[in-house]
Amino acid sequence: AAYSDLEMRLETYMQRAFYIRKPKTYARNEYDPKEVEYFGILSLTDVRAPRRKLWYMYYATKDQLDDTVDRIHRRYGKKNMYDLIRMPVYSGASMRSRVKNHFSGHKWYVKGNILEAPPNSCYNDEKVLNTVADLYETEKRKYYEYLVHRSDQLKSFNYAYISA
């Protein structure tokens, strides 16, 4: 093996794959849990119109997550909502736009962070959860396919250089 440390080997590979210059002083990329973004959906019940089907989308970094959820609870009432899904994502804004575009394509009322199903819709919490989970999987697949494409592209140009 060219490198005894797997982390160093992967770091070198990624630098070569994405044409990143090596810094003059080597700094290890450590995992920082505060930088991870979370995307979530709260199921919302309107007290004045209980037949309305409402969901609230939010995203925040790990250290801002509790403040964001508390702010939403203060605005809409804590007993009127519950957490439906919360998951770590690469970019909360892109996941939010993907969900908004999907549901607006289904003729839902989408304004800001609120999703509202049409009155005669068959959607409930479980179907929304499954739909968002599918969108999350396609988002992850998009990033995976990009990395595989870049890796294959680089292998075709200079395979001997990469396989150190």
N, C-alpha and C positions, 0 to 999 in steps of 0.2 A: 504494500500500500504506500502511496506517495505521502499521505498524511496520516499520522496516528490518531488525530482528533477528527471525528466525523463532522463536527460543527465547522471546523476550519475548512474542510473539504467542500462542504455545502456552500459556505460563504464564498469561496473561490469560484465555484461553479456558477453561482448566481451573479457574481461580478462579471464573469466572462459572458454569461448568457445575455445580460442586459447592458453590457458595455459600461459598467460602473467602474470608475477609476478607484484604485485602492487609496484610502487616505494615508497621509504621511505617518500618522501615528495610528496604530491599529486599535480600534475601540470595538469591543465585543457588543453585538446587538443582543441586549438582554430583553426578556419579555417584561413589559410594563403593563400590569393589569388595569391601570388607570386609563390607558389609551384605547382600550377595547370599547367599541360602540355597541349598544344594545338597542334593538328595535322591539317594540311591544304594541299590543293591541288590548285595550280595555273594553269590555262589554258594558254598554251604558243603557240604563233604563230611565226613560222620561216619565216622571211622576204624573205629569198632566195628560200624557197620551201613552199609556203602557203598551199599546199595540205597535208602536213605532219600533223598528229594528235599527238600533244605533250602535256604532263602534267608534272608538277614539284611538288614533294612531299616535305613537310618540317614539322618539329616539333620543338617546343621550349617552355620554360616556359613563363609565363605571362610577366615577366619583360624583357625577351630577345626577345619577339615576334616581336616588331617593328624593332629592329636592324637586325633580321634574314630576315625579308621581305625586308627591305631596301637593304641589301647586295645582295639578289636575284635580286631585280629590277636593281641594278647597273650592275650586271653581264649580264643579258639578255635583259635589256631595259624595261623601265616602260610602254611604249605604246604597247609593244608586249605581255603583259600578264595581266590577271585579276584573282582575287580571286574567285575560284569556290566553295570551302567549307572550313570552319574552325570550329573545334569543340573541346571541352575539352575531353581529354582521360585520362585513368589511366596511360598508358605508351606510349609515342610517338614512341619509338623504336619498341615496339611490334606491334603497329598498322601499322607502316611503313613496317615491315617485312611481316605482314599478307596481306597487299595490294600488295606488290611485289610478294609474292608467288602466290597469286590469279591470277594476270595478266600474270606472267611468265608461269603459267599453261595453259593459253589461247594462248600461242605462241606469246606474245608481246615481243618487244625489251625493256628490263629493264636493265638499267645501272645506278648505283648510285641512284640518286633521280629522274631520268628522266624516264617517261613511254612513250612509243611510240607504237601506234596501228599499225597493219599491213596496207598496203596501201588500200586493198580492204575491210577493216573492216567496219562494220555498226556502230561502236562506235562513239558517239559524246559526248559533255559535259554533256548532260542530262543522258545518259546511264552510264557514268563514275560516276557521282554524285549519281545515284541510287545504283550502285554496291558498292561504298564506304560506303554509308549509311547502306546497308545491312551488310557489313563486320563490321561496327561499332556496329550494333545491336547484331551480333553474339558475338562480343568481350564483350559487356556488359552482355549478357546472360551467357557467360562462367564464369564471376566473380560472378554473381548472383547464378548460380547453385552450384558453389563451396561453397559459404556461406550457402546456404540451406542444402547442403550435410553435412557440418561440424556441422550445428545446429541440424540436424536430428540425426547424429551420436552421438552427445553429449547428446541429449534427451534420446536416447536409453540406454546409460550407467548410467546416473544419473539425471533423470528428476526432482526429488525432490530438488536436490541441485541447479539446474539452476533456477527453477521457484520461485525465491525469490520475 
